[in-house]
Amino acid sequence: MRAARLLGAVLAASLALTGSARAFPDRPITIVLPYSPGSAADSYGRALGEHFTRVLGQSVVVTNRDGGSGVVGMRFVATSPPDGHTLGLTPMTAIVVQPHLVRNTGTEPANFAPVCGTNENVLGVLVRPDSAIRDLPGLVAEGKRRAMSYGSPGPNSLPQLAVFRVQRAAGVEFNHIPFRGDPPHLNEVLAGRLDFSAAVVASAAGLLDSGRMRLLAVFSDTRHPDYPDVPTAREQGIDALQYSPVGLYAPAGTPEPVLARLEEACRSGVHEESFQRIAKQLRLVVNYRSRADFTRLIRSEYEAYGPMMRALGVTPD
């Protein structure tokens, strides 16, 4: 009798879960972009949101919640109900880096259910076109001659860490000025108030293509496909690799059937013509990763950053 009741309870729970998966989504979905408006993420986030609207049958609201190098927005996602209706689309900074640098962020990998990887944010160093600096060794040499300031999209952001790696590898120091997102510090470089920017290359694509900025180096393991003449940092003799995968996250505890629907919507969205067209326009490097593959990547990156931060001399605040 007891076994029969237990079996009945399991079947009821299974049917309820299946029903909830069929019902999902039953109201609008919010995709949080945890950086300031105006970056490349706005465009590809909205393209993905429009695809989700079409395939999931509910409207999608894409909203910016910036601050703390992505922590503010992603903490909001982590503490939202785990029902698939609140998602975060972000580089990995807030999840694999910030928890090693700031105590009690609430954004550790355990607080999320990764949905899929969408693209790589190739990072680079940029200067004004009238700058006498032509490459990364030239930037290092100038930094050893005089004090230089640069901007990044936030404290402990991956672009800042890329420059930190340059400093450690080349024995130079630069003055870091953090901003909220890429557009503000790119504008400061254009105005001549900063010497250079460390940014997501896609955020500066319009400035690069119009000749208003010059890309000195990228921090990926390969050259950016749209700027093949710009060598990587390693190709220029400076060991400063900084990878920046972007992906979609749900709160931890989101039901498996809901995650499966979101993963499929993400997979088809990343491969849809409109997303691919926007990616090409924005100079994004599309790199879809399945939920399982992306989850493994995030966990391994989080584990790697602990000893890496200690080796770089960084301790949590």
DRENVO-200515 format. One line per 8 residues: number of its first residue (from 1); their letters; for each residue x, y, z of C-alpha. Coordinates in pm, whole numbers, plus 50000, padded with zeros to 5 digits. Example, Ala and Ser with C-alpha at 12.3 -4.5 7.8 and 13.67 -1.06 7.14 Angstrom:
2
1> AS> 51230/49550/50780; 51367/49894/50714
# end
This chain:
317
1> MRAARLLG> 50000/50000/50000; 50278/50237/50097; 50469/50149/49779; 50157/50215/49573; 50111/50557/49733; 50477/50638/49670; 50449/50533/49306; 50135/50743/49271
9> AVLAASLA> 50313/51046/49417; 50607/51003/49178; 50373/50973/48879; 50177/51278/48990; 50497/51481/49029; 50616/51365/48688; 50287/51463/48525; 50293/51800/48701
17> LTGSARAF> 50649/51866/48581; 50556/51763/48225; 50254/51991/48241; 50465/52283/48363; 50710/52226/48079; 50422/52234/47829; 50288/52551/47990; 50623/52729/47983
25> PDRPITIV> 50635/53014/47918; 50301/53135/48054; 50398/53504/48074; 50661/53740/47929; 51030/53646/47963; 51293/53896/48077; 51650/53875/47947; 51885/54080/48163
33> LPYSPGSA> 52194/54237/48008; 52415/54325/48309; 52601/54612/48145; 52512/54966/48042; 52316/55038/47722; 52500/55099/47397; 52726/54795/47376; 52713/54518/47115
41> ADSYGRAL> 52523/54303/47367; 52218/54525/47324; 52188/54434/46957; 52252/54062/46976; 52052/54032/47299; 51750/54186/47131; 51794/53966/46823; 51792/53660/47048
49> GEHFTRVL> 51492/53798/47238; 51296/53847/46915; 51367/53487/46819; 51253/53365/47162; 50928/53559/47115; 50863/53381/46786; 50948/53026/46895; 50822/53035/47256
57> GQSVVVTN> 50505/53235/47196; 50557/53496/47466; 50695/53847/47446; 51054/53894/47562; 51172/54207/47741; 51545/54279/47716; 51664/54511/47992; 51996/54656/48111
65> RDGGSGVV> 52090/54625/48480; 52449/54744/48500; 52698/54773/48783; 52979/54582/48949; 53121/54433/48627; 52800/54241/48570; 52735/54144/48933; 52429/54366/48987
73> GMRFVATS> 52235/54226/48692; 52338/53866/48743; 52259/53874/49115; 51909/53984/49012; 51888/53682/48782; 52022/53444/49049; 51763/53557/49304; 51468/53549/49061
81> PPDGHTLG> 51214/53263/49071; 51368/52956/48902; 51094/52916/48644; 51273/53020/48323; 51103/53359/48295; 51411/53559/48404; 51740/53496/48223; 52078/53665/48201
89> LTPMTAIV> 52288/53704/47887; 52644/53787/47983; 53016/53732/47950; 53148/53503/48222; 53301/53782/48437; 53033/53806/48705; 53016/53429/48745; 53370/53294/48723
97> VQPHLVRN> 53586/53597/48810; 53403/53833/49046; 53329/53573/49317; 53708/53532/49359; 53755/53908/49393; 53457/54032/49594; 53306/53848/49888; 52940/53743/49886
105> TGTEPANF> 52856/53840/49529; 52586/53575/49509; 52689/53505/49149; 52892/53184/49182; 52825/52910/48923; 52620/52715/49181; 52359/52993/49167; 52290/52943/48795
113> APVCGTNE> 52175/52688/48543; 52368/52764/48224; 52146/52740/47915; 52386/52777/47622; 52693/52959/47495; 52628/53212/47219; 52952/53381/47118; 53300/53490/47219
121> NVLGVLVR> 53359/53850/47316; 53702/53895/47161; 53886/54156/47368; 54134/54411/47243; 54337/54726/47307; 54241/55037/47112; 54389/55383/47059; 54301/55692/46859
129> PDSAIRDL> 54408/55677/46494; 54647/55970/46542; 54834/55787/46820; 55201/55721/46753; 55159/55375/46914; 55128/55108/46646; 55135/54779/46837; 55129/54623/47184
137> PGLVAEGK> 55508/54634/47239; 55489/55002/47147; 55218/55055/47409; 55434/54882/47671; 55738/55089/47576; 55537/55412/47602; 55397/55301/47938; 55749/55261/48070
145> RRAMSYGS> 55837/55614/47956; 55539/55798/48104; 55222/55756/48309; 54932/55629/48096; 54564/55584/48177; 54315/55348/48019; 53947/55267/48050; 53762/54937/48077
153> PGPNSLPQ> 53396/54832/48114; 53430/54790/48490; 53651/54696/48785; 53786/54342/48750; 53619/54305/48411; 53785/54070/48164; 53924/54358/47953; 54086/54500/48267
161> LAVFRVQR> 54226/54157/48353; 54368/54135/48001; 54564/54456/48059; 54662/54330/48404; 54815/54028/48230; 55006/54262/47998; 55138/54450/48299; 55257/54132/48469
169> AAGVEFNH> 55403/53984/48151; 55584/54302/48041; 55671/54472/48370; 55472/54789/48307; 55202/54973/48502; 54900/55154/48363; 54644/55362/48555; 54304/55193/48532
177> IPFRGDPP> 53985/55404/48511; 53676/55179/48531; 53348/55269/48358; 53006/55111/48324; 53026/54936/47990; 53242/55006/47686; 53089/55316/47519; 53182/55568/47794
185> HLNEVLAG> 53554/55490/47802; 53578/55459/47424; 53438/55813/47407; 53699/55927/47661; 53976/55792/47439; 53826/55971/47138; 53820/56292/47341; 54186/56250/47434
193> RLDFSAAV> 54124/56216/47807; 54243/55852/47815; 54543/55701/47639; 54378/55376/47538; 54083/55144/47593; 54058/54778/47684; 53727/54673/47533; 53518/54413/47359
201> VASAAGLL> 53620/54450/46994; 53257/54426/46880; 53166/54730/47094; 53418/54936/46898; 53348/54792/46553; 53183/55108/46421; 53474/55321/46539; 53726/55079/46388
209> DSGRMRLL> 53546/55050/46056; 53513/55430/46026; 53881/55480/46104; 53811/55665/46430; 54005/55410/46640; 54290/55167/46584; 54308/54811/46719; 54656/54723/46849
217> AVFSDTRH> 54604/54362/46964; 54346/54103/47058; 54361/53874/47361; 54206/53561/47211; 54401/53255/47105; 54340/53342/46738; 54304/53665/46542; 53964/53824/46506
225> PDYPDVPT> 53825/53701/46170; 53712/54054/46073; 54049/54212/46160; 54294/53949/46036; 54582/54197/46012; 54581/54259/46388; 54799/54005/46572; 54712/53851/46907
233> AREQGIDA> 54903/53961/47216; 55092/53632/47215; 55188/53678/46851; 55339/54011/46955; 55552/53842/47221; 55338/53927/47526; 55178/53632/47705; 54835/53782/47776
241> LQYSPVGL> 54556/53543/47673; 54211/53643/47800; 53917/53438/47678; 53562/53579/47716; 53275/53342/47630; 52920/53481/47641; 52613/53278/47728; 52259/53259/47858
249> YAPAGTPE> 52188/53168/48221; 51878/53078/48424; 51857/53071/48804; 51968/52748/48972; 51676/52513/49030; 51503/52585/48700; 51320/52263/48597; 51496/52042/48346
257> PVLARLEE> 51214/52049/48086; 51216/52431/48095; 51594/52438/48049; 51560/52199/47755; 51310/52431/47584; 51532/52732/47646; 51839/52549/47516; 51662/52456/47194
265> ACRSGVHE> 51536/52813/47148; 51890/52939/47207; 52042/52690/46963; 51799/52781/46685; 51829/53151/46769; 52207/53160/46743; 52191/52983/46408; 51904/53194/46273
273> ESFQRIAK> 51984/53418/45978; 51892/53741/46160; 52126/53667/46454; 52405/53565/46216; 52352/53884/46014; 52369/54105/46323; 52672/53913/46447; 52847/53981/46118
281> QLRLVVNY> 52752/54350/46127; 52878/54382/46485; 53196/54180/46424; 53086/53916/46677; 53248/53573/46678; 52953/53333/46702; 53039/53022/46903; 52735/52816/47007
289> RSRADFTR> 52786/52576/47298; 52530/52325/47419; 52402/52341/47774; 52623/52050/47885; 52933/52188/47714; 52876/52541/47840; 52815/52420/48196; 53143/52227/48194
297> LIRSEYEA> 53326/52533/48059; 53189/52768/48325; 53269/52529/48607; 53624/52470/48485; 53685/52843/48432; 53560/52917/48783; 53793/52659/48932; 54086/52792/48727
305> YGPMMRAL> 54037/53155/48829; 54094/53095/49201; 54464/53003/49175; 54501/53234/48876; 54388/53538/49078; 54622/53444/49363; 54908/53408/49116; 54827/53753/48981
313> GVTPD> 54842/53892/49333; 54469/53967/49360; 54287/53901/49690; 53913/53927/49757; 53780/54249/49910
# end
